[in-house]
């Protein structure tokens, strides 16, 4: 049984939810998100709450119930509060700066890297080494953060590279030089 899928999603004030023909539209203070819901599950919107209802009780449908519930909850949270990811740049000479809608990073390569931000994701750079990404779509925000991290993954010997703020790099000892 999907315990996540059975949880009821509360709809906050100043947020409107419209569900018709398998398409969910959530509007809030920060923006609007739209998603097509899988036909094996259905949504019930009443009394400022959303619940996910399944038509048949099999393993795949129960899994979809939990997935759809998480996606809908992320949509509701995104349009009301928004999401934020923080990336840290570690390394001598590694830095980033904003130029319009793109981030220009110097990451130890022979050329600067120009990363174009997708629509719906905004960035702020603090102290040239901390990138704060924010947006209402959690999926798009996570994909953007992963794409930036992939430009220079943190290495285990000196810890140089781009990492998430909450990430802990497992450090390795270098060569010992013993004979």
C-alpha angles and dihedrals in degrees: 000000000000108000092181092051093055094057116106118235113222116218111223125222116280091026122111126196124200121185120182132151095351095309120115120201118188119188124188145148094288099044147287131296128190129194136171111232120221111258093233091069132048133202126228114203114190140131094011091303136103123211128184114229124193124212098209131022108234133124097263094047093049089052090050089050091059093044095049092046091054093047093049092046090051090051092051092046092045097055093043103039108002129218133263134197123189123207125190125207115212125186141077110285093006111132144142137214136183121246111178109301095345138076117229110204132189105205106164096279123122090256137039116256118232110204114191113214116227121239112278096029121096129187138204124191122211124191091350090275107065120073117194113196120191136178145133098250108075093193094053092043093053092047091051092049091049091049091052091047090051091061090074115001116204112264121220100231104058100004093238118158141054118313138168114263093242093043120108116208115220103229124214129206115246127227113313098204096220120147 
